[in-house]
Amino acid sequence: MKSWKNEALIIAVGLLLLGVMVRSGIVEFKNRERIVTVKGLAEMEVPANKVTWPLVHKEISNDLFSIYSNTEKKNRAIVDFLLENGIAKEEITIEPPQIVDIKADRYGNQDVDFRYNSTSVITVTSRNVDKVRELMSEQTELLKKGIALAGGDYQYRVSYEFTGLNEIKPGMIEEATKNAREAAVKFAKDSDSRLGKIKSASQGQFTIYDRDANTPYIKNVRVVTTITYYLKN
């Protein structure tokens, strides 16, 4: 019985020492693994290559027939203006007019001069951004025909897009990776080390936003890569 207890004690002590040695070895291994994590940024300014331009006009009347008649007349004039100035037919979309019967609204003001309020939208969606921007400055031609385009409504604001991300992705990733490596090399040099192989790398999400509030037709594309390198003595 005494021999059995001694053997059990010896085994327990052995396991304890083994655990301490293994733990010490893991800590030592981690201490030997020297790494540096760096980020690389790449940015590029690009012109928008797609524009959406809503042309909005409104009508007010007490007669539905005159609402529809005037709306169709103005729609034809706007479409003619666009076609005559180089906008393709397939780039033009005419939405049905949105008509509000003010007196049918139980919570609205019933004492109004005009019962019906109509909003019509003709949307130009084009890749020819420069041409559309040029036409925006020539809207006075429509005013001469008695057509006043409504503005200031956030719902119908002009929007610009850049859709060529796939074409510039490889070059931007390469630039971001290069910038990250340069930062890692500088760190290694300052710490009296040499840069080793890549341990891990991740690419951040590409972001596209307006360069500034005054030039929404110029976009800024941005990406950040994160790379972890091993360091050598």
N, C-alpha and C positions, 0 to 999 in steps of 0.2 A: 504494500500500500504506500509505504514511504517512498519507494522507488518510483512509483507511478506519479506521485505528487511532484517529485523532483524533475521528472521528465516533462511534465506539463508546464512547470515553472520555466524550465530551460526553453521550451518551445515558445512560450509567451514572450519571454525576454527577447528571443531571436526575432520574432515577428515585429516587436516594438522597434528594435534596432533597424530592421529592414525597412520599416515604414519611414523612420527618420532619415535613413540614407537615400531612399527613393525621393522623398520630399526635397531633401537638400539638393539632389541631382537635378530635379525639375527647376528649382529656383535658380541654380547655377546656369542651366541651359537658357532660361529666359533672360538672365542677365547678359549672357553672351550674344543674344539676338538683338543686334543694334539696328534700328530702322529710323527712317525719316519719312514723314508724310507731307507732301507739298501739293499746292493747287496751281493750276495753270489757266489763265484767262485768255480768251480770244474774242475780239469784238470787230464788227464790220458794219459800215453804213451802206445801205442799198436803197435804190429807188423803188417805190411801190410799183407793182406790175399789174394791179387790178384795182378798179375803182367802181364804187356803187353810188350813183347820184340820183336821189329821189327828187323829182320836180313836182311840187305840191301846189295846187291851186284850189281855192274855195269858192263856193256859191251860197248866197242866201236868198230866199224867196218865200212867198206864201203859196206858190204854185209849183207843184211837182213837175209838170210838163216843162216849164221854163227852166227848171233846175237841170233836167236831163238834156234839154236842147242846148243850153249854154255850155254844159259840161262836154258834150260831144263836139261842139264847135271848137272849144278851146283845146281839147285833146288832139283834134286833127291839126290845129295850128302848131301845137308843140311838137308833134311827131314830124310834121313837114319841116319845121325848123331844124330838128335833129338830123333828119335824113339829108337835107340840103347841105349840112355842114359836116358830112363824113361819118355819121354814126350809122352802123349797119342795122337793118331791120330786126335781125335776130338779137341784137343787143338792147332792144326796147321792150319793156313789159308795161302793159296798161292794166291797172287794177280797177275793179268795179268801184264806183263812188260809194263812199260811206255817208249815208244820209241820216241825220238826227232830227226827229220830230220833237221840237222843244216842248210843245204843248202836251205831248203824250207823257212827259215826265212829271209824275205827280209831285215830285219834290222840287221841280224847276220853277223858274219865274214865268208865270202865265201871261204877264203883261209885257209882251215883246212885240216889236214891229214886224219881225219875220219869223214865220213858224218853222221853216226848214233850213237846216244848215248842212251843206254838203262839202265833203273833202275828197278830192281826186288826186291820185298819185300815179305818175308815169316814172318808171325806174329805168335808168340806163346802167347796165352792167357791162363794163368794157375793159379790155387789156390795153387800150390806147389811152393811157393816163394823161399824157400831154394834150391830146386833142380834147378830152373832156374838160380838163382844167381851162383850156382856152375858151371853150364854149361857156363855161361858168361866168367868165368875164364879159360875155356878149349877151347877157340876158336882157339888156335894154331893148334888143330887137323884139322880144316878146312884149315888153311894155308898150312899144309902139302899136302893137296889135290889140292892146287892151287886156293883156294877160299879166297879172301880177302874181309872181310865184311867192308862196308863203315861206317864211324862214323862221329860225329860232326855236323850232320844235325838235327836241332831242330825239324823238322817235324817228324823225325823217332826216337825220344828219347825213352828210357825205362821209363815206368810209373808204379807207385805202387799205390794201392788203399786199403782202409780199408772199408769193406762192412758190418761189424758187429755192426753198431751203435745201432740198435734196442735192442741188447742184453745188452748193457752197459748203455743205456739211464736211466732206472729207478734208478740204483745205483748212477749215477752221479747227477741226479736231487735231490735225497735224500741228497747227500753230499752238494750240493750247497745250498739247503734250510737250512740244519743244520748250515752251515757257516754263512748264512745270519742271522739266529736267534741268534747265538752267538754274532754277532756284535750288534744286536738290544738290547740284554740283557745287554751288556756292556754299551751301550749308556744310557739305562734306569737307570742303577745303578749309573752312573756318574751324572745323572741329578736328582737324588733323586726321581725316579719314578719306577713304576712297569710296566712290559710289559703286554699289553692286547691282545685282539684277532687280527687276521689279517683283515685289511681293504681291501687290494687288493694285488694281486700277479701276476707276469708275468714271463714267461720263455723266456730267450733269445734264439737265434738261435745257434744250435750246429755248431762248426767250426772244420774242420779237415785239418791239414797242416803238412808239413814235420818237423820233429824235428830240423833238420839242413840241410844244403846243401850237406853234406857228407854222410848222412844216410837217403835217401829218402824212404827207406823201413821201417823206424820207424816213426810212425805218432803221433802227439799230438792232442788229442781231448779236446775241451774246451767248457764250457757253463756257462752262468751267469744268475742267477735269481734275480729279483727285487721284494721285498716284503715291503709293508707298514703296520706297526703295530700301534694300538692305544696305548697310554700311560696312565697309571693310577697314581693318586696321592698316 
